[in-house]
């Protein structure tokens, strides 16, 4: 039987022979930095073609070749798809019915992107504003501090800037540090359990190194923020409950959380753009073409046609497009391997839960590490030699779970577990300063 396929038409595609050797060599160099890759999404025999991509006179000439290119880029990962990614549809149907239903079940790329560009960004801003309101309105001055403090309390922009700069510094060092600490596990390990343990250790070591570096930068930011305060601010202008050192620590953590929210939101929007190749567009025309198996064979005179300079140039364009297609697919596979599902299958509220978790942890860790620097007595007292290792170990455990064990435990379970931990840490840090009394 013939299979039904739809092909996305591009102006750069051609109808000549493909050069697999050149494309494969460049592809291996291009995606070597993405690590272990999960399979790319495969929509059965559906290949999407846009009427905006090429003139109608060229469509018939390029359709078969484009269909072959897209099918070749997905064949390698098709057998691995069931291991890491949830299939879009598993109902036993004919090729046409299953492919068409799979295509119709997918969200459109325009809707997917607009939701995250509008609602996602707006909800991230609401999360930050919600965490920025407590230091302004949550603790009105009482007693003698009424004569020294305005209400609502003025924000401390210096501490905010120090916290944001510290996080940006750690983000700039993240990729070089992870690259420097990444090692391949030895191939000659006698037992399978030892091999698995060695592989896990090689994967966890870069995470441990990056997390330790991150907490050292946080500690330096706290030290800098507290030492930049004037002696008058430290000794005389003391907010009675909670002390003024609490507000300095809170704004340091708030600046850290603000920088992380902005950068991670932008990174997520860039990841959303990777799905333009596999999600249907709202306004494009879809063509369904019947491609017979014999149509893929060489036709008489094909050798003469493909040896001309004109067709060699077109084939080079197709080769570049095929390379870009595979690079984008490799990034999608890496995302699928990290989360265990497609990015468009994640609910928006779950993604916002990640933003809330990271902001709460940034505040909790910063406030907790500031306790040894506070010049006034507080409810909970612990030396820095105990507080910093405790914070670093908790952060390392969370980093390893999120980086290595999300597909096994489930993205929702890990998200809600992190929410519980972050809420306990946040309110525990507030209570240590007496801010909940």
N, C-alpha and C positions, 0 to 999 in steps of 0.2 A: 504493500500500500504506500501511497505517497503521504508524506507528513506535511502539516500546515505550519508555516513559519512567517513571522512578520519581521522585517529588517529595518533598522534605523538608518536612513540614508544620510551620508555625509559628503560634502563637496570634495574632500580629500581622498575618497575611496576610488579604487580603480578596478579594472577587470583583467589583471595580469597575474602571472605566477607569483607566489609568495616566496620570500627568502627566509626560511626558518632559521638557518644558522646564525645570520646576522642579528635577527630579532632576539633569539634566545640568549646570545652572548650579552647583548646590551641589557636585556631584561634581568639576567642574573646579577649584573652589576648594579642595576637601578634599585632592586628590591632587597639587596643583601642586608640592608639595615633594619628590615622590618621583623626579623626573628621568625619564629614558627608561625605559619599562616594557616588559618582555617579556610575551609572551602568557600568559594564565592557563591552567591545566590544563583540558582539555575531555575529558569521558568519553563521547564520542559522544552518544547520545540518552538516557543514563542520568541520571535525576534522582531523588535519594534522598528518601524521605519517612519521617519518624519518627512512630510511633504516640504518642509522648510529647508531640508538639508541639501538637496540637489535639484537641478531642473528636471522636469518630467521626461525630457528626451533622453537623459542619461540613466534613468531609473532601471529600465529593463536590462541595460548592459552591465550595471554594477550590482544588481540585487543578489544574484547567485553567489558572487564572490564575497560580498559582505556577510551573507548568511554563513558561509563557510568559515570566515574569520572569527565571527562571534562564537560559533559552535566549537571551533578549535580552542578558543581561549577558555571555554567552560568545561571541556571534556575531561581535562586532567583532574579537576576538583569535584567532578560529579559523584565519584564513588565515595568520597570522604564527607559528603554533605550531611549524611544522616548521623555522623558521629558527633558533630559539634553544633550544627545549626538546625533549627526547627524548620521542616519543610513548609512551604506556603500552603500546599494542599496535598493530601495523601489519598484522596478518594479514587478508587479504581474506575477510570473512565477511558473513553477512546482518546486518541492523541489530540484530536481537535477540541473535544469538549473539555478535557483536563487542562490543556494549555490555555484555552480561552478563559475558563473559570479562574485559573491561577492568575492570569493577567488582570481580570476584573476585580479580584480580591485585593490586589495591591493598592496601597494609598497612592494618590498622584504625587509626583515630586513637588509640584507647586504648593499643594496643601501642606505636605510634610515640612517644607522649608519655611513657609509663612508662619506656621504654628510655632516653630522654634524661634523665628526671628521676632515675633511679636509677643506671644504669650510667654515664651521661655525667657526672653530678656526682661519683660515686665515683672514676672514672678521673681526673678533673681534680684531685681531692684527692690521689690517689696521685702524680700528676705533681709537684705542689707538694712533697709530703713527700719524694719522691725527690731533688729538687733542694735541699731544706733539710738533708738528712743530711750531705753532704760537709763543710760548715764545722763541724759538731759532732763528727764522728768521723774525717774524712778525714785530718787533719793533727795527730796527737798532738804535744804539746810535747816538745822534745828539748834536751839540753844545759842551759844556765843557765835557759832558759825554763820548765823543769819546776817550779821553785820559785815561779814567778809565775802559772802558769795551771792551772786545774782541767781535768780530762779526764773526760767530754767537755766541750768548750769551751762556755762559756755563750753563748746567743744575744744579739745586740745589738738589743734591741727599739727603741731610739731610731732607729737607722739603718733598721730595717724600717718604722717609721711614717713617716719622712721620704720614703722611696721610694714608699710607697703613696699618701701625700698628693700628691706631685708628679704621679703618673700621674692621680689623680682630678682635679687641677686642669686638666691638659691635656684630659681627657675632657669636662670642663665647657665648655671653650672650643672644642671641636671643631666642633660644629654652627654656632655664630655665625661662626667663622673660615671654614669652608667656604662658608657663605652669602655672606660678604663678598667672597670671592675668586672666586666663580663668575660668569662672563661668558658671554654668547651669542656664538658665532662670527659674524663679519660675513657677510652674505648675498651681498655683491658681491665675490667673489673670482674672478679670471679663469679660473684653471685648476683642474681637479678635484684634482690632487695638492696644490696650494696650499690648497684648501678642506679636504681631509682633514688636512693638517698643521695648519691653523689650528684645526680642531675638536679635534684631539688636544691641542694646546697649551692650549686653553681648559679641557679636562678635566683636564689634568695640573697646571695652575697651582695649583688649590686643594690638591691633594695635596702639592705641594712646599711650599707655605706652612704647611700643618698639620704636616708632618714636621719642618721647620726649627724651628717653635715647640715641638714635642715634644722635640727634642734640646736646645734651649735650657733647657727646664725640667729635663731630666735633668742638664745641666751645673750648673744652680743647685742641684739637690738634692745633687749630689756635693760641691760647694763648701760647702754648709751642713753636710752630714754630717761632713766632715773638720774644719771649723772649730769645730764643737760639741764635738769631742773635747778633753779636758783636756790640759794640757801633760804631766802624768804619763803619760797614756795614749799620747801621741805620742813621748815621749822615753825613758821608762824601761821601760814594760811592752810591750816589743817581742817579739812572737812571732818566734823566729829563722827559721823556715822553714815557710810563707811569712810575710812581715811582717804586723804587725797591721793595717796599712793595707789589705791584701788582704781581710781579713775585714770591715772597714768597707764597702769597695766591694761585696763579695759580698752583704751584708745590704741595702744600698741597692737593688741590682738585684733581690734576692729580694722586697722589699716592693713594688717596681714590678711584678714579675711576679704577685704575689699579687693586687693590686688589679685588674690586667688579667684574670686568670683568673676572678675572681668576677663582674665586670661583664659580660664577654663571655659567660660561661655563662648569666647571667640574660637577656641579650639574645637568645641562641639559644633559650632556652625560650619566650620571648615569640614568636619567629618560628615555633616549632613550633605554637603555638596558632592561628596563621593558617590552618592546614590542616584545621581542624575542619569547614569547609564542603565540602571536596572529598574527604575520606577517610571511609570507612564507620565507624560506631561498632560496638563489640562487641555491645551489648545492644539495639540498636534494630531494630524490625520494618520490613522493606522491602516496599513495595507496588509491584507492577508494573501499570501502567494503560495501556490502549490509548487513545491520544488521536487521534481522527480530525481531519483538517484542517478539516472543516466545523464542528467543535465550537468552534473559535476565533472564528468569525464571531459577529456580534451576533445575539442572539435577539430575537424579538418582545417588546416591552416593556422592553428593556434600558435605553433612555433614561430611562423613568420610574423604573426601579429605582435607577439610578446618580445621579439628581439629588436623591435624598432625603438629608437631613443624616446619617442613619445610615451610608449607604454612602459619603458623602464622608469621614466620619471613618475608616472602614475603609481607604479608598483612601489617605488620608494615612499610615496606619500601614504599608501596603504600600510606599508611596514611601520612607519612612524605612528600611525593611528593605532595599529595593532599593539605596538609597544606601550603606548599611553593607556590603552584599554586594559592591558594586563597589569600595569603598575597600579592603576586605580582599583582593579579587582583585588590585587594583593593587599592593599590597605583595607578594603572592606573585609577581607578574610581575617586580617589581624584583629579588627574590631569584633568580628564574630567569635574569634577564638577567645577574646578577653571576656566577653559578656555571655557567650553561649547562645545568643539569639541575634537576629538582625537588629540594626539600630532603629529601623522604623517600627519594630515590634515593641519597643520599650514605651510604656505610658509616660506622658509628659510629667505627671505628678511624681513618678518614681525618679525621674531625672532631677526634678526640683528638690526631692528628698536628699539627693547627693549634695546639692548646693547647701542645703541647710546643715547637713552633717558636717561638711568641711568647715563652714563658718563657726558652728558651735565648738568644734574641736580646736580651731585656731584661737578662739577666745579662752576656752578652758585651759589649754596648755600654756598660753601666755600668762594668764592670771596666776596659775599654779606656780610657774617658774619665777614669778615676781615676788612671791612670799618672802624668800630670804633677803630680798633687797628692800623690803618695807622698813622704814625707820620707826614705825609705831607698832605696838603689840597688836596681835590679831588672834582670832579664835584658834586657828590651827598653826602650829609652828613646826617646821622641819628644816634641817640644814640643806644646803644646796647639794651636798654629796649624796643625799637620799632622794631629793625631789627630782633632780635632772635625770638620773638613771630610770626612775619610775616612769616619768613622762616619755622618755626615749623608748623604753621597752614596750609600753602600750602602743606607741605610734608604730613601732616596727611590726608588732603583731598585726595591727590593722592593715598596714601596707602589704604584708605578705598574703593575708587573706584576700584582699582586693585584687592583687596582681596574679596570684597563682591558683586560687581555689574558688573563684566565683562560678565557673561552669559546673563544678561538682556540687557546690552548696546551693546554687540558685541565686540569681541576681536580686530577687525580692527579699529572700531570707537574709542575705548579707546586708542589704540596704536597711532593713528594719533593725537588725542587730546593731549596726553602726549607729542608728538613731538612738537606740536605748543607751548605748555607751556614751554617746556625745551628750545626751541630756543629763545623765548622771554626772559626767565630768564637769559640765557647765555649771549646774546648780551646786555641785560640791565646791567648785572654785569660788563661787559667790559666797557660799556659807563660810568658807575659810576666812574671808575678810569680814564676816558678820553682816553681809549685805542682805541677808534674808531675815534678819531679826526684826 
